[in-house]
């Protein structure tokens, strides 16, 4: 990033407006756009059993493919949106993705077979990928360092309101209609947020910062990301961490409803845990300026690992009743909330000159490979919470290993180690 770019970012960070939009609205809009991804997963969780029954899915674990197909489309498509956003600006790819998202959700509402539904979900994920790439890119265009981590934490806090309410909305729809109307409601909500984004989201990429859209430029951008040790390692760390959430979401309905028999209380319990994550993200936004991203996120990872190890040990020795499961899982979500936004910021921080491409690579790794790891964890469900606990332990250890590589074996340092 050149000196003029640094000056623009510094001015944006000091102002209560971001590219002419009030700061509060910018954060709320960015959160709403990112929340479309969460909406696409969480609102339908209470309906997985009914979807499987309606479309003839005989194996319970195969219901999870409704989530997996979406994650695959969401993950892979980000590789294309990033270079497009660096060439044509942030708004055109975003608008295209939003249109795809709305149409695919509407098509899923009338899908006649399970295979057709999976295809619609794949396409919906392709559309949703634009919201993730563009949101992170516009934030990186506007902020840097701890300020970016603070803003990302606030965005994560707002967008985490969706998992709080989405399952309850899905459950409410199921009380009066079939699962088809969940996808119709998803399309309607996305249409409203799309209108807000199209009307109010500013173009944050300056004309002089646009990169050519050629194969050499694209590959060169990805090469920069892959050869930056700090960016690559923190990308891998965030991938491992997100795999835990994907793994839980994949089998959450089976754990709460099939294993623990909570029935219609499932959305309430799910919302409680999601609300705790939102509160933790807010706490992160307040603490990151004092402690720094590295100290806060690395300490949170160690705590997350310790809780996961305790969970696994208890699951194979004394067993995990519902109350203990909720307590342990909720405790793990407190440090988890302090990992995502900080790891994202640490991965993006050295790559401001190609924010779109960097955001695309980060999102691809987190979603595609994190989704695959999460699917493996979810498919290992065997009627107990032990496979989930084991998955949390393994990916947490992997995240710690790559962070040690990034920091040359020295944790809790406030700045980058020498390259």
C-alpha positions in Angstrom: 0.0 0.0 0.0 1.5 3.4 -1.0 1.6 6.5 1.2 -1.6 8.0 -0.3 -3.4 4.8 0.4 -2.2 4.8 4.0 -3.4 8.4 4.3 -6.8 7.4 3.0 -7.1 4.5 5.5 -5.9 6.7 8.4 -8.5 9.3 7.5 -11.2 6.7 7.3 -10.2 5.2 10.7 -10.4 8.6 12.4 -13.7 9.6 10.8 -17.3 8.7 11.8 -18.0 8.1 8.1 -16.6 5.5 5.8 -16.4 6.6 2.1 -19.3 8.9 2.8 -21.5 6.3 4.6 -22.0 6.7 8.4 -19.7 4.3 10.2 -22.5 2.6 12.1 -24.4 1.9 8.8 -21.2 0.7 7.1 -20.7 -1.9 9.9 -24.3 -2.9 10.0 -24.5 -3.3 6.2 -21.2 -5.3 6.1 -22.6 -7.5 8.9 -25.9 -8.0 7.1 -24.2 -9.0 3.9 -22.0 -11.5 5.7 -25.0 -12.7 7.6 -26.6 -14.0 4.4 -24.1 -16.8 4.6 -25.1 -17.7 8.1 -28.8 -17.3 7.2 -28.4 -19.9 4.4 -27.3 -22.5 6.9 -28.9 -21.8 10.3 -32.5 -21.1 9.3 -32.9 -24.5 7.9 -31.3 -26.6 10.6 -34.6 -27.4 12.3 -35.9 -28.6 9.0 -33.2 -31.1 8.1 -35.2 -34.1 9.4 -38.3 -33.1 7.5 -36.3 -32.4 4.3 -34.8 -35.8 4.5 -38.2 -37.4 5.0 -39.8 -35.5 2.3 -37.2 -36.2 -0.3 -36.5 -39.8 0.6 -33.1 -39.5 2.3 -32.8 -42.8 4.1 -29.4 -42.3 5.9 -29.6 -39.6 8.6 -26.0 -38.4 8.1 -26.8 -37.7 4.4 -29.0 -34.9 5.5 -25.8 -33.0 6.2 -25.1 -32.8 2.5 -27.7 -29.9 2.3 -25.1 -27.9 4.2 -22.0 -29.5 2.6 -23.1 -28.7 -1.0 -23.7 -25.1 -0.1 -20.3 -24.8 1.6 -18.5 -26.3 -1.5 -20.1 -23.7 -3.8 -19.4 -21.0 -1.3 -15.7 -22.0 -0.9 -14.7 -22.5 -4.5 -16.4 -19.5 -6.0 -14.4 -17.1 -3.7 -11.3 -17.8 -5.8 -13.0 -16.1 -8.7 -14.7 -13.2 -6.9 -11.4 -11.9 -5.5 -9.6 -11.2 -8.7 -12.8 -9.8 -10.2 -13.2 -7.5 -7.2 -9.6 -6.3 -7.7 -10.2 -5.6 -11.4 -13.7 -4.3 -11.6 -14.3 -2.9 -8.1 -16.2 -4.2 -5.2 -19.8 -3.5 -6.3 -20.2 -5.3 -9.7 -19.2 -8.8 -8.4 -21.3 -8.2 -5.2 -24.4 -7.4 -7.1 -24.0 -10.4 -9.4 -23.5 -12.7 -6.4 -26.6 -11.3 -4.7 -28.7 -12.0 -7.7 -27.5 -15.6 -7.9 -28.1 -16.1 -4.2 -31.8 -14.9 -4.4 -32.6 -16.9 -7.5 -31.0 -20.1 -6.2 -32.8 -19.9 -2.8 -36.1 -19.4 -4.7 -35.4 -22.4 -6.9 -34.5 -24.5 -3.8 -38.0 -23.8 -2.4 -39.6 -25.8 -5.3 -36.9 -28.5 -5.7 -38.6 -31.8 -6.5 -35.7 -34.1 -5.6 -32.9 -34.2 -3.1 -30.4 -34.1 -5.9 -32.0 -30.9 -7.3 -32.0 -29.4 -3.9 -28.3 -30.0 -3.5 -27.6 -28.4 -6.9 -29.6 -25.3 -5.9 -27.7 -25.1 -2.6 -24.4 -25.4 -4.5 -25.4 -22.5 -6.8 -26.7 -20.5 -3.7 -23.2 -20.9 -2.2 -21.6 -19.6 -5.4 -23.7 -16.4 -5.0 -23.1 -16.1 -1.3 -19.3 -16.2 -1.9 -19.4 -12.7 -3.2 -20.8 -11.3 0.1 -17.9 -12.8 2.0 -15.1 -11.7 -0.3 -16.5 -8.2 -0.9 -17.2 -7.5 2.7 -13.7 -8.4 3.9 -12.2 -6.5 1.0 -14.2 -3.2 1.7 -13.2 -3.4 5.4 -9.5 -3.9 4.4 -9.8 -1.0 2.0 -11.1 1.2 4.8 -9.1 0.1 7.9 -5.9 -1.6 9.0 -4.2 -3.2 12.0 -6.0 -3.3 15.3 -8.7 -0.9 14.0 -9.6 -3.5 11.3 -9.7 -6.2 13.9 -12.0 -4.0 16.0 -14.3 -3.3 13.1 -14.3 -7.0 12.1 -15.2 -8.0 15.6 -18.2 -5.6 15.6 -19.3 -7.0 12.2 -19.0 -10.5 13.5 -21.0 -9.5 16.6 -23.8 -8.1 14.5 -23.9 -10.9 12.0 -23.9 -13.5 14.8 -27.4 -12.2 15.6 -28.5 -14.4 12.7 -27.7 -17.7 14.3 -29.5 -16.4 17.4 -32.8 -15.9 15.6 -32.5 -17.9 12.4 -33.2 -21.4 13.8 -36.2 -20.0 15.7 -37.5 -18.5 12.5 -37.1 -21.8 10.7 -38.8 -23.6 13.6 -41.7 -21.1 13.5 -42.1 -21.5 9.8 -42.2 -25.3 10.3 -45.1 -24.9 12.7 -47.3 -23.4 10.0 -45.9 -24.5 6.7 -43.5 -27.0 5.0 -39.7 -26.7 4.7 -40.2 -25.2 1.2 -41.2 -21.9 2.8 -38.0 -21.7 4.7 -36.1 -21.3 1.4 -38.8 -18.8 0.2 -38.2 -16.7 3.4 -34.5 -17.0 2.8 -34.9 -15.6 -0.7 -37.1 -12.7 0.6 -34.7 -11.7 3.3 -31.8 -11.8 0.9 -33.7 -9.6 -1.5 -34.2 -6.9 1.2 -30.5 -7.0 2.2 -29.5 -6.9 -1.5 -31.5 -3.8 -2.0 -29.8 -2.1 0.9 -26.4 -3.1 -0.3 -27.0 -2.0 -3.9 -28.2 1.4 -2.7 -25.8 2.2 0.1 -22.6 0.2 -0.1 -19.9 2.5 -1.5 -17.2 1.5 -4.0 -14.1 1.4 -1.9 -11.5 0.4 -4.5 -9.8 3.4 -6.1 -9.3 3.4 -9.8 -5.6 3.6 -9.4 -5.6 0.5 -7.2 -7.3 -1.8 -9.8 -5.3 -4.8 -11.0 -5.4 -6.3 -14.5 -7.7 -9.3 -14.9 -5.2 -11.7 -16.6 -4.1 -15.2 -15.7 -0.6 -14.0 -14.9 -1.8 -11.3 -12.6 -4.2 -13.6 -10.8 -1.6 -16.4 -10.4 0.9 -13.8 -9.3 -1.5 -12.5 -6.6 -2.1 -16.0 -5.3 1.6 -16.6 -5.3 2.1 -13.5 -3.1 -0.4 -14.9 -0.6 1.1 -18.4 -0.7 4.7 -17.1 -0.2 3.9 -14.8 2.7 4.6 -17.0 5.8 2.4 -15.0 8.2 -0.5 -14.6 5.9 -0.5 -18.3 4.8 -0.1 -19.7 8.4 -2.8 -17.6 9.8 -5.0 -18.5 6.9 -4.4 -22.2 7.7 -5.0 -21.5 11.4 -8.4 -19.9 10.7 -9.2 -22.8 8.4 -8.7 -25.3 11.1 -10.6 -23.2 13.6 -13.6 -22.8 11.3 -13.6 -26.6 10.7 -14.8 -27.0 14.3 -17.8 -24.8 13.7 -18.6 -26.5 10.4 -18.3 -29.9 12.1 -20.7 -28.8 14.8 -23.3 -27.3 12.5 -23.3 -30.4 10.4 -24.4 -32.7 13.2 -26.0 -30.1 15.7 -29.5 -31.2 14.8 -28.7 -34.8 15.3 -26.9 -34.1 18.6 -29.6 -31.9 20.1 -32.7 -33.6 18.7 -31.7 -37.2 18.1 -29.2 -37.7 20.9 -30.5 -35.4 23.7 -34.1 -35.2 22.6 -34.6 -31.5 23.1 -37.2 -31.3 20.4 -38.5 -27.8 19.8 -36.1 -26.4 22.3 -33.3 -26.9 19.7 -33.5 -23.4 18.3 -33.6 -21.9 21.8 -30.4 -23.7 22.9 -28.7 -23.0 19.6 -29.6 -19.3 19.9 -28.2 -19.1 23.4 -24.8 -20.4 22.3 -24.8 -18.1 19.3 -25.7 -15.1 21.5 -22.7 -15.9 23.7 -20.5 -15.8 20.6 -21.9 -12.4 19.7 -21.1 -11.1 23.2 -17.6 -12.5 23.0 -17.0 -10.8 19.7 -18.1 -7.5 21.3 -15.6 -8.1 24.1 -12.9 -8.8 21.5 -13.6 -5.5 19.9 -12.9 -3.8 23.2 -9.9 -5.9 24.2 -8.0 -6.1 20.9 -6.9 -2.4 21.1 -5.4 -3.0 24.6 -3.9 -6.5 24.2 -3.2 -6.7 20.5 -4.4 -9.3 18.0 -1.6 -11.8 18.6 -1.8 -11.9 22.4 -5.5 -12.1 22.5 -6.0 -14.7 19.7 -3.1 -16.9 20.7 -4.3 -17.0 24.3 -7.8 -17.7 23.2 -6.6 -20.6 21.0 -4.8 -22.2 24.0 -7.9 -21.9 26.1 -10.0 -23.3 23.3 -7.6 -26.3 23.0 -7.7 -26.9 26.8 -11.5 -26.9 26.9 -11.6 -29.3 23.9 -9.2 -31.7 25.5 -11.3 -31.7 28.7 -14.4 -32.3 26.7 -12.8 -35.3 24.9 -11.5 -36.8 28.1 -14.9 -36.6 29.8 -16.7 -38.0 26.8 -14.7 -41.2 26.8 -14.6 -41.6 30.6 -17.8 -40.5 32.4 -20.0 -39.5 29.4 -21.6 -36.1 28.6 -25.1 -35.4 29.7 -27.0 -32.5 28.1 -26.3 -29.9 30.8 -22.6 -30.7 30.7 -22.5 -30.7 26.9 -24.1 -27.2 26.8 -21.7 -25.9 29.5 -18.6 -27.2 27.9 -19.6 -26.2 24.4 -20.6 -22.7 25.4 -17.3 -22.3 27.3 -15.4 -23.3 24.1 -17.4 -20.7 22.1 -16.1 -17.8 24.3 -12.5 -18.1 23.1 -13.6 -19.3 19.6 -15.3 -15.9 19.1 -11.9 -14.3 19.6 -10.2 -16.3 17.0 -12.0 -15.7 13.7 -11.8 -11.9 13.4 -8.3 -11.7 14.7 -6.9 -14.5 12.6 -8.6 -13.0 9.5 -7.0 -9.7 10.2 -3.6 -11.1 10.8 -3.8 -13.0 7.6 -5.0 -10.0 5.6 -2.7 -7.4 7.2 0.4 -7.9 5.1 -1.7 -8.1 1.8 -3.5 -4.8 1.6 -2.3 -4.1 -2.0 -4.4 -7.1 -3.3 -7.2 -7.2 -0.7 -9.7 -8.9 -3.1 -7.4 -11.7 -4.1 -6.2 -12.2 -0.5 -9.7 -12.2 0.8 -10.7 -14.7 -1.9 -7.9 -17.1 -1.0 -8.6 -16.7 2.8 -12.3 -17.4 2.2 -11.6 -20.3 0.0 -9.3 -22.0 2.5 -11.6 -21.3 5.4 -14.8 -22.5 3.7 -13.7 -25.2 1.2 -11.0 -26.9 3.2 -12.6 -26.0 6.5 -15.9 -27.3 5.2 -14.3 -30.5 4.1 -12.7 -31.0 7.5 -16.0 -30.1 9.1 -17.9 -32.6 6.9 -15.5 -35.3 8.0 -16.1 -34.4 11.6 -19.9 -34.3 11.1 -20.0 -37.6 9.1 -18.1 -39.3 12.0 -21.1 -38.8 14.2 -22.0 -42.1 15.8 -24.7 -41.3 18.4 -22.2 -39.7 20.8 -20.4 -36.4 21.1 -17.0 -38.1 21.2 -16.2 -37.7 17.5 -17.0 -34.0 17.6 -14.8 -33.5 20.7 -12.0 -35.4 19.0 -12.3 -33.3 15.9 -12.1 -30.1 18.0 -8.9 -31.3 19.7 -7.2 -32.3 16.4 -7.9 -29.2 14.5 -7.0 -27.0 17.5 -3.6 -28.7 17.7 -3.1 -28.2 14.0 -4.0 -24.5 14.3 -1.5 -24.1 17.2 1.2 -25.8 15.1 0.9 -23.5 12.1 0.8 -20.4 14.4 4.1 -21.5 15.9 5.5 -21.7 12.4 4.2 -18.2 11.6 5.6 -16.7 14.8 8.9 -18.7 14.6 8.0 -20.5 17.9 7.4 -17.3 19.9 3.9 -16.7 21.1 2.3 -13.5 22.6 4.6 -11.1 20.7 2.9 -7.8 19.8 4.4 -7.6 16.3 5.5 -9.7 13.3 8.7 -11.7 13.8 11.4 -11.1 11.3 10.6 -12.6 7.9 
